[in-house]
Amino acid sequence: MYFVLRYAPDIDIIHKEFIQYKKKGYLKNILRNLNEYFGRKSSLGCIMVEKENGPDDYVDDLREDIYTRFKALRTFL
């Protein structure tokens, strides 16, 4: 999901799709899960994505970037 949030040409479209799935009942626990795994920069989700991604020449603080993108998603939802 991080790669989608990072590279989507129009993030608003992605956010709107999330809302549609949420309204249909497919994402019942999404906010709870996002808060648990991406609620802080030191949360397990941020650490796991950072490890999976590896070093990134284009982002100085990869974990901060991960956290910020998921925070924007949480705020939108």
N, C-alpha and C positions, 0 to 999 in steps of 0.2 A: 504494500500500500504506500510505503514511503516513496517509492519510485514514481508511482502515479501522482502523488501529491507534489513531487518535485518537478516532474517533467511534463505534466499536462499542459497543453497550450492554452486551455481556458479552464481554470480551476473552478469557476462558477458553475460550469456544466457538471463537473464531478460533484460539487456540493448539492446541486439540485437533484441529481440522481440518488444521492444518499437519502435525501428527504423523501423521495418517492418510495424507496425501499422501506424506509422507516414507517411511513404512513401505511404501507401494506402489511406491516407487522413482521417483516423479515429481520429487523435489527433491534430486537427487544432490549437487549442488554448493551447496546453499543456505547452509550455514554458511560455506564459503569465500567465497562472494559477499557475504554479509552482513558478514563481517569485513572484506573488502576495501573495500566501499562505505560501510559504516556503523560501522567499528571505532573511529573517533575522531570527535570533534566537527568536525574539519577535513577529514574524508574527503569524497571527491567526491560520494557519494550524499547526504550531509547538505547539502552546498552546492547540489546540483541541486534537491533538494526545497524548500529554502529559497527559491531563486530562483523556482521554479514557483509556490509558495504566495504569495509577495509579503508585504507587511507584514501583521501580524496584531495586531489590537487586544486580543485576549484572552491572548496569550502574550508575555511580556516578552522572552524569549530563545528565539526560534523554533528556531534551530539546536540548542540544548541539548534542547529538547523532542523534536525529530526524533531526535537521537542517543539519548536516554533510551528512547524507545518502541522503537526498533530493538534497543537493548541488551537490553531485557526480552524481546524475541522471540528474540534470539540465546541468551540465558541459558536460556530455556525449551526450545529445541531442543537 
